Each structure stands twice: as structure tokens, then as C-alpha cells.
Amino acid sequence: MSKQKKFILQENEIPTQWYNILADMPNKPLPPIHPGTHQPLGWEDLAHIFPTECCKQELDTEHAWIDIPEEVLEKYKYYRATPLVRAYALEKAIGTPAHIYFKNESTNPLGSHKINSALAQCYYAKQEGTTNVTTETGAGQWGAALSYAASVFGLEAAVYQVKISMLQKPYRSSIMRTFGAAVTGSPSMSTRAGKDIITKNPNHMGSLGTAISEAVELATTTPNCKYTLGSVLNHVALHQSIIGLEAEKQMAMAGEYPDTVIACFGGGSNFGGIAFPFMRHNILDGKKTEFIAAEPESCPKLTRGKFEYDFGDEAGYTPLLPMFTIGHNFKPANIHAGGLRYHGAGMIVSQLIKDNMMHGVDIPQLETFEAGILFARTEGIIPAPESSHAIAATIREAKKCIETGEEKVILFNLSGHGLIDMTAYDQYINGDLMNYQVSDEEIAKNLKDVPQV
Ligand SMILES: *Cc1c(COP(=O)(O)O)cnc(C)c1O
């Protein structure tokens, strides 16, 4: 009999609640604070920007389990449960005794995990009488997920896409438009923030910072319009917990429990999604699973950042958040092709790192692509360059097991596929990419701009 490779849940086995690790954390994160007064913010202070229910979830340290609304669950069932797969071919290619499993979040039509939170945020917005949603997007995965979710719930979506990404990755704009979203390159002349930026620098090619500023301005100046965010915030990790909760059931079907859980790390949503449901057993039941977040060497906030109150965006419009940061003005080198460019880590993960409950690793760019290509050639899926950071970290752990002979059980999250990122693969195959390590001076210089609290 051949070995079982895929572990599939039936529709009625999909979890019906999300897991909120805030309720179980031994030390809660520090509160977000107002940049002017430095006073802690309550959910009421955020509700003019985000859907109210998301604001409440953001600061909920009480309820470990939150019901997934019926209508969101129904939409989840279009593409969930996602498969858990034993990566036998990858194990063989590495020659490791480790058992490698991956949770495949690339199987939905949008191609990444981001849809899990987009559906929830649009549902709550709709419930609250909102008619329009807006957001920023860089490479475009979040914008694509939000555009789809908005169309599902009958909302109008306006997406500000970083101008340079819009030019370099035209297909994601096409995807957003196909779902009916209005896509604007940022900086644009459609907002005051955009006009100011263009007046100062007519050739500005945009950044997540400019796009956030424009989307927040649109949300706060348009009636019935809310802003949404695809990562970093606690409520986003909450919605993503569906990944780990399913994986927990599927690992049980495989008769195993992970010794190590690995995910790539941009702002922390797919990491939190797969890791937190397992981490609850470390907190509550004395399990000893190791949790590894894989970030690019060229944007190393987890391993080389400082724990500080910093802005969530480049322009300094957001509340101050307690996080590991390399400074809100940080820009990864142009040569960096693998995504995960955000300067800070979410509040929950930052606290967990302080408490030694998880740790980060840095992956050089070339190792990332090498890992992605090995995965493609063994498992037949071309991973998103972001996800390849998790694959590279998994391969490192699996190689350690060759020396020790340990049959470690390693679970990683495949956060998305790379079929719209083939330009980056071409660059790698043509030899046009290189490694880039940030200098200590550069990090220190950026950290100087972090506000004093
Ligand atoms: C956005 C994205 C990430 C990074 O975001 P996190 O919030 O850290 O998960 C990783 N992988 C894919 C495929 C993405 O689209």
C-alpha cells in the first residue's frame, strides 16, 4: 500500500471558531498608543478607520475562541479546508530522516492565505453598513484578496497599489480590476497626501508608506468607507488561525504532532495563523514545539531589530505600536525580490520573541530561491518567493536531522504560489539576483527616526 501523502478534512470538519492567542499569552502585548499624547488606545479610538468588530478583536485579551460568522464560514467552504501534505519527495531530495509536512494555502484562486482575513474584514464592514472599503497593496496579493472579498459581499473596493509594483507586476492589477476594484497607482493626485508627495517629488514611484497614507485618507474622508489591512494587526492573525486549527486536525490524521513549526514572516499573519493554535499547547499543556519565523536577510527586524514603539507606516500616520522594528523609514535594497519588506513585526509576535516563545531566522536571497526551486522540482508547486523563506528554513532544520539522525516532525506553511511572480524566478535563473546583508550602521541610522516614548 502506498504511503498516505495528503490529509483532507471534510466540510463539516472545518473549525467553526478562530483562536485568539491574546487570551492565553502569559504576558500581554503593551497597548498601541497615540503618537501625540502617548495615551493607550481603546477600540473606540480605532473605529473611525477599521470595521468596529475588527477593532474589538484587535484588543480582546479575554476570549480565546471567537465564532466564525456563518456567512464567512460559508465562503471559506469555497476553498477550504486546504490540504496538509507530507513532502516525501522533498525529504528524499534532502536525504533527511525528518518528516516534513506543509499546509498548502496556495490552492484558492487568489493564490495566498490573505483571503482568510479579507473575507472576514469585508463581512464585518458590510454588517456595519459600510459600502466601500479601501486598502494599500505592494506586490498585490492583499489587494487581490480584498477585491475578491469585496465583490463577494457587495462592497466597492478602492486599492492603492505602489506605483512601481503596479508597473512591475501588471497582472495583479488586472486581477483586482477583474473583481471590480478601482486600482490607483500610489502616489496619485486623488488624495491630498498623494498630491503633497508628487508636488515634492514628481517622479516618486511609491512605497507601502505612500499607499497607506492615501488609503487611510480616503477612508477617513469618505462616508461609509473603511480601511482594511492584510497583515501585522492582531485581528488579522486571529482570522488566519483557521490555518493552524485545520492543520492540528490534519496532523492528528497523520498520527503526528509537530516538533517544529515554520512560516515566512512579513508582518506575521501567516506565521500567526499556522503557529498560534499549536503554541497554545506549549502555553497550556507543556508541549515543547519550536516556532521559527523566516525573514529575508535584507529586512531583518526579528533578528536584528529593536523592541520599540514605532509607527506602522512610513508617513507616520498610524498609532504607535510596540514592536521589533528596524525603523519605519527602512527600505529594503532594490535588489530584493522576495517580498516580506515590512519594517516591523506584529505586537503579538514581538511580545512572544521577548518571552522566548519563538524566534526568527534570516535567509539570504539566493538560498531562498534555491529552496523554492528545489520545492518546485520535487513537490510540483512553484512557491511564492515569500513562502520560499519558510521552505529554506525547513531545509536547514531537515539537514540538521541528517547529522543527528532525528526523525523530527517539521510543519511549514506554504503561504502562496508564485505563478504571478515569475519575473523574480527569471531574475534568479538568469543570475541577476544576489545576496544583500543590511549593515549595522544602516539599521542604527534608521532606528534614529523611531519616536522617543
Ligand atoms: C503577504 C504575504 C506574506 C507575508 O505576510 P504575512 O502577514 O507575514 O503572512 C507571505 N506570503 C504570501 C504568499 C503573501 O501574500
The ligand as an SDF file (V2000), in Angstrom:
LIG
                    3D

 15 15  0  0  0  0  0  0  0  0999 V2000
    1.5810   38.8220    2.1250 C   0  0  0  0  0  0  0  0  0  0  0  0
    2.2310   37.5100    2.0260 C   0  0  0  0  0  0  0  0  0  0  0  0
    3.1650   37.0740    3.0050 C   0  0  0  0  0  0  0  0  0  0  0  0
    3.6390   37.9300    4.1390 C   0  0  0  0  0  0  0  0  0  0  0  0
    2.6790   38.3810    5.0130 O   0  0  0  0  0  0  0  0  0  0  0  0
    2.4840   37.8090    6.4930 P   0  0  0  0  0  0  0  0  0  0  0  0
    1.4590   38.7050    7.0720 O   0  0  0  0  0  0  0  0  0  0  0  0
    3.7790   37.8660    7.2190 O   0  0  0  0  0  0  0  0  0  0  0  0
    1.9920   36.4200    6.3460 O   0  0  0  0  0  0  0  0  0  0  0  0
    3.7010   35.8240    2.8660 C   0  0  0  0  0  0  0  0  0  0  0  0
    3.3750   35.0140    1.8410 N   0  0  0  0  0  0  0  0  0  0  0  0
    2.4860   35.3860    0.9000 C   0  0  0  0  0  0  0  0  0  0  0  0
    2.1800   34.4420   -0.2190 C   0  0  0  0  0  0  0  0  0  0  0  0
    1.8830   36.6450    0.9670 C   0  0  0  0  0  0  0  0  0  0  0  0
    1.0000   37.0070    0.0250 O   0  0  0  0  0  0  0  0  0  0  0  0
  1  2  1  0
  2  3  1  0
  2 14  2  0
  3  4  1  0
  3 10  2  0
  4  5  1  0
  5  6  1  0
  6  7  2  0
  6  8  1  0
  6  9  1  0
 10 11  1  0
 11 12  2  0
 12 13  1  0
 12 14  1  0
 14 15  1  0
M  END
$$$$
